[in-house]
């Protein structure tokens, strides 16, 4: 039998699970500094996250209509959204494609995140995992995308390598777009793409495995993109919409905003535009870790060779951005697995060590560069980049800014409260007790117009706030640029034809081609 310890020492008794594989934890498992903070919600009782999928607040496009924005309520809303996005998708999908992106409203909290073998039929996709992948929207030659909820066709390499090719497909394992070859690496530095990180190169975990990335969009955003009056998957149409040349787009290219929840569960049309960016580490050879991660099988397509193989992947980083009436400049929220890097003051136990940090780096491997957050590539003034390290060498990662603990932004305290609630609801079995909110970014007093015809970059963002008034960065998604905040890059996102026309903070539109 296999045992594992719940997220916080002393939180619950050790839980016994059916063995998936023999345990192979670190010889001397590290732990974060003894707990220095205590669990606390911070937000009003009416805004506390719930594990009830029948609640109108469970998956909503915005804060409540009468909720006043504060860092604590925004953080609680972010956690609520995370819960809903990680809920099992409606069981009628994929037979009914229309159910993609909809949570299973009948699923009980006691079973949420309870580990199952990711290779079995019992492994169900999460809500966000059935959103539309970016590479299935912006197709070569401006081809029309398949309908919502329809799985993308597998690559030829995947079709030839297995009897079935269903499931997640990942084709980006570098921090720059397609940066398996230096020829593409150079262009990516000058024109950063959100699929991968902005700069710095790839990320390798302590097991020597490269991190893989993906991004997806919600149904409301997908519908906006493919609408007959928009057809924004074609670059020429983007210019027409952004400039309102047809007189049908008085706000230019402006993604739909989510609405406040009412007394009924919201339809997807009221939830607004949302984009997801996720980071995965390869756990195929580490089944002892599966009970601690959101794991899923994926087809990994090497961007350089095109070779395809299947592997069990563990979720380590998770961004979402959401546009709403409260957040016309988007809410920017980022989550991580607690084992990524140390979290001082949390009191977390790490029976298998850290995924991206070695406390004994210099002593264990004198020849290895243990400089924290050291970029993998070096670029000159012309934008030419050359690799500085082997891809197999682990990156020593630290969190540059701590998770906030102040009275006005008790984020770490909220994480502990959420983790306790999840553990109690699931008998200590849920993998989601091992995830934490890093921070959120939002405009406290946004100033219109937010978008307009002919609007150019950079977009103006006022009154930005975050926990601790510090940059919002994810250790697995902005490893090498943790001193930059989200909108510093996204305010400069343009449409595919360029010309400085803004694309409402989304880098996705730069992927579009024409027929």
N, C-alpha and C positions, 0 to 999 in steps of 0.2 A: 504494500500500500504506500501511496505517496502522501506526504503531509506538506502543508505550507502555512506560513504564519500570516494572519490578516495584516492589513496595511500598517496599523499602529501598534506598537508593543503594548500589550495589556488591553487592547481594544475588545477582543473576543477570544474565546478559547481556540486553540489550534484546530483546524478543520481537516478531516481525513477525506481524501478523494480516491477514486479508483485509479490505479497506477496507469499512466500513459508511458512512462519510461523510468528507469532508475534515476534517482536524484544525483546531480553532479554540481552541487553548489560550490562556492568559493571556500577555500580552506579556512580562512578567517573572515567570515561575512562582515562587511562594514555596516555601520549604522550612522545616521545623521546625528548631529549634536543632540544630546538629551532634550526632549521636548521643552521649548521655552515659551510656547504660547498654548492657550487652551481653546477648544472648539467654541465657535460663536458664529451666529448667523449674520448679524449686522443689519440685514434688511428687515422690514416689517413682516409680521406673521403672514400677512396677505400676499407677500411676494416670495415667501420661502419656496424653493423648488419642491415639486411633488413627483411621486413615482406612479401617478394615476393617469393612464393614457386616455381615460374618458373625460378628464378635466379640460375645459376650454383653454386653460393656460398652458397645457402640456406642450403643445407645438403651436406657437402663435407667431404672428408676423411683427409683433411689437409689444412693448410694455402695456400695462393696463391703461385705459383711457384717462384715468384720474390719478395715475402714478406720477409723482414728481421725481425727476431724474436725480440720482446721486450715485456716487461710485459704488456704494454698497448694493443699491437696488439693481444697478446695471450688472454687477458681478453675479448677483443671484439670478438675473434673467439669462446671463450667459451660461450658468450652470444648468438652468432649466432647459435651455436650448440644446446643450450638450447631451443631456439625458435623453431628450426626445430623438435627437439625431442618431443616438447609439441604440435606440430601441429596435427590436426585430421588425422588419418590414411586414406589411400586410401579407398574410399567408396565401392570398390569392394571386400574388405576383410570383413568377413571370407569366403564368397562364393568362392572367388579365393584366396587360401592360399598364393599364390606367391606374393600377394600385401602386406603381413605383413611387417611392417618396412618401408613402403613407404608413404610419405606424400601425402595428397590430393592436387595435383597441381592446382586444380580448385577452391579451397576454398579461399575466400576473407578475407583479413586482418581485415576488419571491424567486422567480426563475430568471430574472434579468441578469445577464452576464455570467450565468453559471456555466463553467467550462464544459464544452463537448469536444469531441475529436473533430478538428477542422476538416478532416478528409471524409467525414461521414455525411449522410443525408440530413442529419440532425443539425448541422451547422447552417444557421440562417443568416442571410445578409442583414446588415443594419439599414435603417432608413436612408442615411446619406450614401450608403454604398450602391443604392439604386438610382441616385441622381445621374444626370447625363454627363459622361466623361467629356472633357474638353476636346480630346482628339476625335470624338465621334460627332462633334458639332462642326468644327472648322476643318473641312475635308479638302483634299487636293482638288484644284480646279473649281472651287466654290460649289461642289456637289451638294445637293439637298440632303440634310441629315435624315436618318431614320426617325420614326415617331418616338415620342416619349415612352419610356419603359421598355423599349426594344433593345435587347442586348446587341452590342456591336459584333460584327463578324470577326472571327479569330484570324490572326495572321496565317500566312501559308506555313510558316515554320511551326506554329502551334498545331495547325490542322494535321501536319504530317507527323507530329510527335506524340499524339495520343488519340484514343478513340473518341474522346469528347474534349471540347475546348471551351466549355462554359466557365464562367467565373471571372474574377478580376484580372485585368491585364495591366502590367506596369512596364513602361519602356523608357523611364528616365532614372538614371542612377548617378547623376552628377548635379552639382549645384548651379550649373550653367546649362542652357538649353541644348540638349543633345551633345553634351560635351565629352563624348567618348573619343572624338577626334579633334585635334588642335585646329583644324581648318574651320570647324564650326565654333570652336571655343572662342576664337578671336572676335567674331561677329557678335557672339552672345554677350561678351563683356561690354560692348558698346551699346547694345540694345537688350537690356536685361529682361528676362521673361519670368513670369510668376510660377510657371510649372516647377522650376527649380529655384534654388536660392539665387540671390542677386549677384553676388561675387564670392570668390574664394575657392571654388572648385568643389570636389566631391566630399562626402562625409563617410568615414569608415568607423565601424564600432569596434569595441575592444576584442571582439572575436575575429577581426579582420574582414568583416563582411560590409559591402557597400550598402548605404541606405538608398531606398527607392522612393520615388515621389509620384503623386498623382493629384489632379484637381478635377472638380466636378461642379455642376451648377444645378440649382433648384428648378422646379417646374415653372415657376413664374418667370424666372429669367430666361429659361429655354423657350418658353412660349413667346416672350418678347422678341427674342432673336429670330425665331423662324416665322413670325407673323407675316402674312402676305404683304402687308404695307411696309415691312421692315427688311426682311431677308438679310439680316446682318451677318450671316455666315459668308456673304460675298463682299469683298472689299469696296467695290464701287457703290454698293448700296449704303455702306456706312457713311461715306462722304455726303450722300444725298440726305440721309437722316440727320447727320450732325449739323448740316447747313440749312435744314428745313427747306430744301429747294422745291419740294412738292407741296408746301403749305400745310402738311398734315402733322408736323412735329414741332409745335411751338416751343418746346423745351429742348430741342435738339435731341441728341442721343442721351436719353435719361431712363435709367433702369427703373422698374416698378417698385414702389415703396409698400412695405407691409403695413397692415392696419392693427389697431388694438383689438384684443379679443373681446367677445361679447358673452352671451349666455350659452352659445352653441359652439361646437367644434368648428373651427374655421375651414373653409375649402381652400385649396391651394392658391386660388386667385387672390386671396387676401393676405398671403404670407410674404409676398414681396421677393425681391431678388436676393439670392444667397449664393455665395461661392465657397467651396470647400477646398482646402489644400491639406494633404496628409503625407506623413513620412512613415515608412515601414522599414523594419530591420528583418533580415533573413533568419528565421528560427528553425529552418528545416532540420538542422542537425542538433537542435536543442529542445526536444520535447519536454524536458523537465521544466522548461519555462512557460509552456503553453497555458497552464492554469493561472498564470499571472498577467497575461496580455489578452487584448482583443486580437485573436488570430484568425486568419483566413487564408485559404489557398489562393495563389495568384500565378498567372503565367508571366514569367519574366522574359522580356525580349531585349536582348543586347542591342543598344542603339548603334553599335559599330559593326557587329557581324550579322545581326538579324536572327541569331540563334535564339531558340525559345526553350525554356524549361519550366517545370512547375515546382513551386516551393510553398512552404507554410511561412507566412509573414506575420510579424507582430507589430501592432500600431504603437509608434513611439511619439509622434507629433501630430497635432490636429489644430488647424486654423479654421475659423469660419468668419466671413464678413456678411453682414445683413443690413439691407437698406430698409428704412421704415420711416414713419411720420416723426417719431422721436429722434431717429438717427438718419437724417437725409444725407449726411456725409458718411454713412455706414457706421455700424458697430463693428469693431475689430476685436476679436477674442481669440486667445490661443491657449491650448491645453497640452500637457505632456504626461508621459508615464513617469511615475515617481522614481524609477530606477535609472533614469537617464543620467543625472548628475546629482551631487549632494544638495540637500535642501536644509540648511542649518536651521535649528529651532523646531523642526517638525517632529523629530523623534521617530522617523521612519526606520524600519529594519529593512535591510537589503540582503537577504540570504544568498543571493547569487551575484552579489557585487553590483557595480554600476555598469550600464551599457556603454557609456561614452566617457568614462573617467576612471583613471587608475590612481588611487591614493599613494601607491608605492611606485609610481612610474619611473622615476630616476633611479631608484635602487634596483628595481626589477630589470630594467632594460637600459643600461647606461648609454648605449649607442642610439637610442631612440630620442627624437626631439619631443621633449615634454613641455614645451612652451604652450600655454593654454590658447586654444582657439586660433591656432596657426593656419593661415590659408594654405591650401594645397597647391595653388598656382601663383605665379608671379607675373604681373602684367607691366609692360612698359607704357610710356606716354602715348604711343601710337595705338595701344590696345592689343598688341601682340602678347600672348600669354604662353608661358611654358610651365610644365609640371615641376614641382619641387620635391615631391615624395612619391614613393610607390603607392598605388591604390590600395594595397593590402596592409599598409602601415596604419594602425589605429590612430585616431585623432584624440588628443587630450582636450576634453571640453570642460569648461566651467561656466557657470551662470554669472554673467557680468553684473547684473542687477538683481538683488534678492527679491523674492516674492514678497510684496508689501505686507506689513503687519501693523501699520499705524491705526489709530482710532478711526480715522476717516476712510481708511482703505484696508480693513482687516481681511485681506485676501487669504492669507495662510490659515487664519482662524476659520474662515468659511470653508476652506478645503477640508479641514479636519472634521467640521460638523457634517459636511456632505458625505465624507468617507465613512463616518460612523453611521449615518443614516442608511447608506447603501449596505454596509456590512450587517446592520441589524435587520434590515428588510429581507436579506438573502441568506441569513445564517452564516455570514462570513465567507460566502462562496463566490460572489460576483467579482469578475476581473476589473470592473469599473471603480472599485474601491482603491485601485492602484493608479488612478489618474488624478491630475490636479490642474486647476486653473492657474496660469502664470500671471495674466493681467488682461485688462480690457482697455481699449482706447475709443473715445467718442467725443463729439463736439457738444459741449455743455450749452452753448448759446449760438447755434448755427445761424449764419446770415445769408438770406437769399440774395440773388438767384443761385441755386445750387448747380443748375445746368442751364444752358441757353443756346440758341442757334449760333453756330460759328464760334462757340466757346473754345478757347485755346488753353493749352497747358502752360504753367502749372495751375491746376484748379486751386481756388482759394479756400482754405480751411481755417476757421477761427475757433478760438476757445477750446482747443483740444485739451482733454484731461485724461489721466490714467492714474492707476494706483501708484502713489508715491511721486506723481508727476515725473515719471521716468520713461525711457523708451520701452516699448512693448516688443519683446523679442522672444523667440522660441529657440532653445538650444539645439534643436535638430533641423530647424527651418531657416534660421538666421545666425548660424553658428559664428560666422566670421564678421558679422556686421551688427552685433547686439547693441551698439550705441546709436543705431538709426531707428527711427520710429516708422510705423507702417506707411503713413501718408507721405513721408519724405520721398518715397519712390512712387507710390500709387498716384500722387497728384500729377505726375508727369506721364501717366498712361495715355497713349494716343490710339486712334483708329488705325486700321491697316494701311490705308493710303498715306499715312503720316500727315504732313502739312501742319503739324502742331495742333490738330483738332482733338479735343478731349474725348475720352471714352468712358466718362463717369467712373473714374478710379480703377477700372478693370483692364488688366493687361491681356485678357483673353482675346479681345477684338483684333489685336495685332497679328493673330494667327491666320486671319481670313485670307483667302485667295479669290481670284476671279476665274470664270470659265473661259 
